[in-house]
């Protein structure tokens, strides 16, 4: 008479995440946390618009653009 193997007890979300992190660490990876601007926040968007306007009026924009064009390697573009 064949018996079916017992199903493993379901793990909690915390146990599953701990196991995932352990597997990633075993692969030589480590966790990092990145904080980025929340573009859904109207105050953040308004501040970004303000900064862009300031950058657009920078007196050395033409020189910076020329330097970027000269420094960039366009050979990979077809």
Secondary structure in CASP SS format (residue, H / E / C, confidence):
PFRMAT SS
TARGET T0000
AUTHOR 0000-0000-0000
METHOD secondary structure of the structure
MODEL  1
X C 1.00
X C 1.00
X C 1.00
X C 1.00
X C 1.00
X C 1.00
X C 1.00
X C 1.00
X C 1.00
X C 1.00
X C 1.00
X C 1.00
X H 1.00
X H 1.00
X H 1.00
X H 1.00
X H 1.00
X H 1.00
X H 1.00
X H 1.00
X H 1.00
X H 1.00
X H 1.00
X H 1.00
X H 1.00
X H 1.00
X C 1.00
X C 1.00
X C 1.00
X C 1.00
X C 1.00
X C 1.00
X C 1.00
X C 1.00
X C 1.00
X C 1.00
X C 1.00
X C 1.00
X C 1.00
X C 1.00
X C 1.00
X H 1.00
X H 1.00
X H 1.00
X H 1.00
X H 1.00
X H 1.00
X H 1.00
X H 1.00
X H 1.00
X H 1.00
X H 1.00
X H 1.00
X H 1.00
X H 1.00
X H 1.00
X C 1.00
X C 1.00
X C 1.00
X C 1.00
X H 1.00
X H 1.00
X H 1.00
X H 1.00
X H 1.00
X H 1.00
X H 1.00
X H 1.00
X H 1.00
X H 1.00
X H 1.00
X C 1.00
X C 1.00
X H 1.00
X H 1.00
X H 1.00
X C 1.00
X C 1.00
END
